[in-house]
Amino acid sequence: MDVLDPLALARWQFGLTTLYHFIFVPLTLGMGLIVAVFQTAWYRTGKAKWLHLTRFFGKIFLINFAMGVVTGIVQEFQFGMNWSDYSRFVGNVFGAPLAFEGLMAFFLEATFIGLWIFGWDRLPKGLHLATIWVTWIGASFSAYFILAANAWMQNPVGYKVVQGRAELTSLWALLTNKVALATFPHTMLAGFMFAAAVVVAAAAWQLKRGLNVEMMRPALKFGLWSVLISFVGVFLAGDQLAIAMVETQPMKMAAAEAFYNSGCGADASFSLFSIGTPDGSSEVWSLRVPYLLALLSTHTLTGCVEGINDLNAQYAQQFSWTGLTDFAPTIWITYWAFRWMMGLGAFAALVSLLGLWVTRRKAKRPVASWMWTVAIWTAPTALLASLVGWVFTEMGRQPWIVFSLMLTQDGVSPNVPGWQVLLSLIVFTALYGALFVVEFGLIVKTVKKGPDPLPDPDDPEAPAEAGPAELTTVY
């Protein structure tokens, strides 16, 4: 392998920066909603604990939001730096959703988050509450437009190729792409699950030490229920995404199972665990569920699933202009990423279910210290589930950068030497590593400090229900 291969280095750089950016995206999407829910609870009940929780998790939201913006902007520059041929090909298509994301969604998000930060004592309570909800709505629109652009790479629609470049013919077709419609709820629910797991982890850390019990108990319950409910939602949305994937990219589903030979019904089984060669072509032992792959792919027990070998033969004729005979992605990556995605998410949901049982009102025994530690680890578990899910989505598309239209090897910048890509890769990796330490340190410091204590009810000078002026400080 050539260590200065521009294509390999460009792929590594974009993959690493994308995964790094995606650390912050789901937490921003989910935590924005949670903060809005907590502030709504304070607005409706007037109870100080909800205000404190709003401000506490609001700090985590803002730290994460700032990091997400910076890494997202840098990521987009790579299209021009390392993928100029790709940018020329898709520029007329990608321009529309990215313009909507930048000019409408991000503008909405950035404007109202500023009003929320500085409007605590300056805006009426109801209007200030509306600012955090609009911030979350803006973030959701931003996510949809980005996912619509990515979905076009998975399933190109609403375009025509003119003089070697893709041109948009239908914005409606692009925005209503079946892949985008299926990916959006899956991504949003996964983000909410991760953010809820962060709430669980923060509350568990505080409760393990007996701190802020009156506030952290309801926060813990909210987080545990949210992780469990969102996991169910992620599973259902993922089922619809699998159907869309089979219709648009059958090779990706076949690669998820290392399914080489086409089969129907019981022959289309799903392996929960397998031992064999890395590419899955030779199997020593596996734990299989009959009919499950057919059910996931067709929603019927007798459905048929195309295998990698048949799809390769079909694509070699359909896309003969590529000169390729093997259109399968790296099988061991797609196979295990698919299982780790589901397994890590299921683990977080199981911990939440057990947590609800252990902390139920009728439980008389105190929660053991190790149980709080397990609860704290739900946060990185949920994050890893999102990250490996994204790895599966993007690696499963290979060797295409735009499915059926452009190979990844054809999208790289032709005049950028490998040493320049390697240099920028090293600089970005070092810089991002340092920023991650700062981000993680700030969040940990915030969690350890905890929210401001509730007013002492025995203090004769304490207000009956404190307002923002009494309980908050300016960020």
Long-range contacts (C-beta under 8 A, 24 or more apart in sequence): 2-418, 3-418, 3-422, 4-417, 4-418, 4-419, 4-422, 5-418, 6-82, 6-412, 6-413, 6-416, 6-417, 6-418, 6-421, 7-408, 7-409, 7-412, 9-418, 9-421, 9-422, 9-425, 10-78, 10-82, 10-83, 10-412, 10-413, 10-416, 10-421, 11-408, 12-425, 13-78, 13-82, 13-421, 13-424, 13-425, 13-428, 14-75, 14-78, 14-82, 14-83, 15-394, 16-425, 16-428, 16-429, 16-432, 17-71, 17-74, 17-75, 17-78, 17-428, 17-432, 18-75, 18-390, 18-394, 19-387, 19-390, 19-391, 20-71, 20-432, 20-436, 21-68, 21-71, 21-72, 21-75, 22-386, 22-387, 22-390, 23-383, 23-387, 23-436, 24-64, 24-65, 24-67, 24-68, 24-71, 24-439, 25-68, 25-72, 25-143, 25-191, 26-187, 26-190, 26-191, 26-194, 26-195, 26-383, 26-386, 27-60, 27-61, 27-64, 27-68, 27-191, 27-194, 27-195, 27-198, 27-383, 28-61, 28-64, 28-65, 28-68, 28-139, 28-191, 29-136, 29-139, 29-140, 29-143, 29-187, 29-188, 29-191, 29-192, 29-195, 30-191, 30-192, 30-193, 30-194, 30-195, 30-196, 31-57, 31-60, 31-61, 31-64, 31-195, 31-198, 32-61, 32-65, 32-132, 32-135, 32-136, 32-139, 33-136, 33-192, 33-195, 34-192, 34-195, 34-196, 34-199, 34-222, 34-226, 35-61, 35-132, 36-129, 36-132, 36-133, 36-135, 36-136, 37-222, 39-129, 39-132, 40-129, 43-125, 43-126, 43-129, 46-465, 47-465, 48-454, 48-455, 48-465, 48-466, 48-471, 49-214, 49-215, 49-218, 49-454, 51-466, 51-468, 51-471, 51-472, 52-215, 52-451, 52-452, 52-454, 52-471, 53-215, 53-218, 53-219, 53-451, 55-451, 55-452, 55-471, 55-472, 56-202, 56-215, 56-446, 56-450, 56-451, 56-452, 57-199, 57-202, 59-446, 59-475, 60-198, 60-202, 60-443, 60-446, 60-447, 62-113, 62-117, 62-475, 63-439, 63-442, 63-443, 63-446, 64-439, 64-443, 65-113, 67-435, 67-439, 69-110, 70-435, 71-432, 71-435, 74-428, 81-413, 81-416, 81-424, 82-412, 82-413, 82-416, 82-421, 83-401, 83-411, 83-412, 83-413, 84-413, 84-414, 84-416, 85-410, 85-411, 85-412, 85-413, 85-414, 86-401, 86-402, 86-406, 86-410, 86-411, 86-412, 88-165, 89-164, 89-165, 89-166, 89-402, 89-405, 89-406, 89-411, 90-152, 90-153, 90-166, 90-402, 90-406, 91-165, 92-165, 92-166, 92-167, 92-168, 93-152, 93-159, 93-166, 93-167, 93-168, 93-174, 94-149, 94-152, 95-168, 96-168, 96-171, 96-174, 97-145, 97-146, 97-148, 97-149, 97-152, 97-174, 97-175, 98-145, 98-146, 98-149, 100-141, 100-145, 101-141, 101-142, 101-145, 101-146, 101-149, 104-141, 105-138, 105-139, 105-141, 105-142, 105-144, 105-145, 106-138, 106-142, 107-138, 108-134, 108-135, 108-137, 108-138, 108-141, 109-135, 109-138, 109-139, 109-141, 109-142, 110-138, 112-138, 117-475, 118-474, 120-468, 120-472, 120-474, 121-468, 121-469, 140-188, 143-184, 143-187, 143-188, 143-191, 144-180, 144-184, 147-180, 147-183, 147-184, 147-187, 148-174, 148-175, 148-177, 148-180, 150-180, 150-183, 151-177, 151-179, 151-180, 151-183, 152-177, 152-402, 153-397, 153-400, 153-401, 153-402, 153-403, 154-179, 154-248, 154-249, 154-393, 154-397, 154-403, 155-179, 155-244, 155-248, 155-249, 155-403, 156-402, 156-403, 156-404, 156-405, 161-405, 166-402, 166-405, 178-244, 178-247, 178-248, 179-241, 179-244, 179-245, 179-248, 181-244, 182-237, 182-240, 182-241, 182-243, 182-244, 183-241, 183-393, 185-233, 185-237, 185-240, 186-234, 186-237, 186-238, 186-240, 186-241, 189-230, 189-233, 189-234, 189-237, 190-230, 190-234, 190-345, 190-382, 190-385, 190-386, 190-389, 191-386, 192-226, 192-230, 193-226, 193-227, 193-230, 193-231, 193-234, 193-345, 193-348, 193-382, 193-385, 194-379, 194-382, 194-383, 194-385, 194-386, 196-222, 196-223, 196-224, 196-226, 196-227, 196-230, 196-382, 197-223, 197-227, 197-348, 197-378, 197-379, 197-381, 197-382, 197-383, 198-223, 198-379, 199-223, 199-226, 200-224, 200-227, 200-352, 200-355, 200-375, 200-376, 200-378, 200-379, 201-375, 201-376, 201-377, 201-378, 201-379, 201-447, 202-447, 204-372, 204-373, 204-375, 204-376, 205-372, 205-376, 205-447, 205-448, 206-447, 206-450, 207-367, 207-372, 208-369, 208-372, 208-373, 208-376, 211-450, 212-450, 212-451, 212-453, 212-454, 214-454, 215-451, 215-454, 217-359, 220-355, 220-359, 220-375, 221-356, 221-359, 223-352, 224-352, 224-355, 224-356, 224-359, 225-352, 225-356, 227-348, 227-349, 227-351, 227-352, 227-378, 227-382, 228-349, 228-352, 228-353, 228-356, 231-345, 231-346, 231-348, 231-349, 231-352, 232-349, 234-345, 235-345, 239-296, 242-296, 242-297, 243-297, 243-299, 246-297, 246-298, 246-305, 248-403, 249-396, 249-397, 249-403, 250-305, 250-306, 250-311, 251-308, 251-311, 251-315, 251-327, 251-328, 251-329, 251-396, 252-329, 252-334, 252-396, 252-397, 253-296, 253-297, 253-305, 254-305, 254-306, 254-307, 254-308, 254-311, 254-328, 255-308, 255-328, 255-329, 255-331, 255-334, 255-335, 255-396, 256-334, 256-335, 256-338, 256-392, 256-396, 257-293, 257-305, 257-335, 257-338, 258-308, 258-331, 258-335, 259-293, 259-305, 259-307, 259-308, 260-307, 260-308, 260-309, 261-307, 261-309, 261-310, 262-304, 262-305, 262-306, 262-307, 262-309, 262-310, 263-294, 263-304, 263-305, 263-307, 264-294, 264-302, 264-303, 264-304, 264-305, 265-291, 265-294, 265-301, 265-302, 265-303, 265-304, 266-290, 266-291, 268-292, 268-293, 268-294, 268-297, 268-303, 268-304, 268-305, 269-293, 270-296, 272-339, 273-339, 274-335, 278-331, 278-332, 279-331, 279-332, 280-331, 280-332, 280-335, 281-331, 319-404, 322-407, 324-399, 324-407, 327-399, 329-395, 329-396, 329-397, 329-398, 329-399, 330-395, 330-398, 333-391, 333-392, 333-395, 334-392, 334-395, 334-396, 337-388, 337-389, 337-391, 337-392, 337-395, 338-392, 340-384, 340-385, 340-388, 341-385, 341-388, 341-389, 341-392, 342-385, 344-381, 344-382, 344-384, 344-385, 344-388, 345-382, 345-385, 347-381, 348-378, 348-381, 348-382, 348-385, 351-375, 351-377, 351-378, 351-381, 352-378
